[in-house]
């Protein structure tokens, strides 16, 4: 968190992107799925994607997003949102160029 806050030093232009349904984008390994059962009146199910409500889910999501955004200057993940910052409009817009996102 301290490293992320340090990236904001001197920034004057900000944009927040909501990683809506972000947890549902992270697949679970088959052996992990078996640890997430829930029962309905009709049958028993297991999650195939990272579910909300599991104690380690936010930490796992944060780590995954940090890896995705690594190397993109001014782009950080804070609890389900991506914050893009820059000292001016040009620096702020730089991570938005398509080539910047090619590793995702």
C-alpha positions in Angstrom: 0.0 0.0 0.0 2.8 2.4 0.8 4.4 1.7 -2.6 1.1 2.4 -4.3 0.6 5.6 -2.4 4.1 6.7 -3.3 3.2 6.4 -7.0 0.5 9.1 -6.5 3.1 11.7 -5.3 2.9 14.8 -7.5 -0.1 13.5 -9.5 -2.8 16.1 -10.4 -4.9 14.2 -12.9 -6.8 11.1 -11.9 -9.2 8.6 -13.3 -10.9 5.7 -11.5 -11.9 2.5 -13.4 -14.3 0.1 -11.6 -13.2 -3.5 -11.9 -16.9 -4.5 -11.7 -17.3 -8.2 -11.4 -13.5 -8.5 -11.2 -13.6 -11.4 -8.8 -15.7 -13.4 -11.3 -13.0 -13.0 -13.9 -10.4 -15.0 -11.9 -10.7 -18.8 -12.5 -10.1 -21.2 -9.7 -7.9 -24.3 -10.1 -10.0 -27.6 -10.1 -8.7 -28.6 -6.7 -9.6 -25.2 -5.2 -13.1 -25.4 -6.7 -13.8 -28.5 -4.5 -13.1 -26.3 -1.4 -16.0 -23.9 -2.3 -19.2 -26.1 -2.2 -22.6 -24.7 -1.5 -26.0 -26.5 -1.4 -29.3 -25.5 -2.9 -32.6 -27.4 -2.6 -31.8 -28.9 -6.0 -28.2 -29.9 -5.8 -24.6 -29.2 -4.6 -22.5 -26.7 -6.6 -18.9 -25.4 -6.5 -17.5 -22.1 -7.6 -15.4 -22.1 -10.8 -14.4 -18.4 -10.4 -13.2 -16.5 -7.3 -16.2 -16.0 -5.1 -17.0 -12.9 -3.0 -17.1 -13.5 0.7 -14.1 -15.9 1.0 -11.6 -14.4 3.5 -8.6 -14.6 1.1 -10.5 -13.4 -2.1 -9.7 -9.6 -1.8 -6.0 -10.4 -1.2 -5.9 -12.8 -4.2 -7.6 -10.3 -6.4 -5.3 -7.5 -5.3 -2.2 -9.6 -6.1 -3.5 -10.6 -9.5 -4.4 -7.0 -10.4 -1.0 -5.7 -9.2 0.7 -8.2 -11.5 -1.4 -7.2 -14.5 -0.7 -3.5 -13.9 3.0 -3.9 -13.1 5.1 -1.7 -15.3 2.3 0.7 -16.2 3.4 4.0 -14.7 0.6 5.7 -12.8 -1.8 2.7 -12.8 -2.5 1.0 -9.5 -5.2 -1.2 -8.1 -7.0 -0.2 -4.9 -9.6 -2.6 -3.6 -11.4 -3.5 -6.8 -10.7 -0.2 -8.6 -7.9 0.8 -10.9 -6.6 4.3 -10.3 -4.7 6.0 -13.2 -2.8 9.1 -12.3 -0.4 11.6 -13.8 1.3 14.9 -13.2 -0.5 16.3 -16.3 -3.0 15.2 -18.9 -0.4 13.7 -21.2 1.2 11.6 -18.5 -2.2 10.5 -17.2 -3.3 9.4 -20.7 0.0 7.4 -21.4 -1.1 4.1 -19.8 -4.3 4.2 -22.0 -2.5 3.6 -25.2 -3.3 0.1 -26.6 0.4 -0.9 -26.6 0.5 -0.4 -22.9 -2.1 -3.0 -22.3 -0.7 -5.7 -24.7 0.5 -7.8 -21.9 -3.0 -8.4 -20.5 
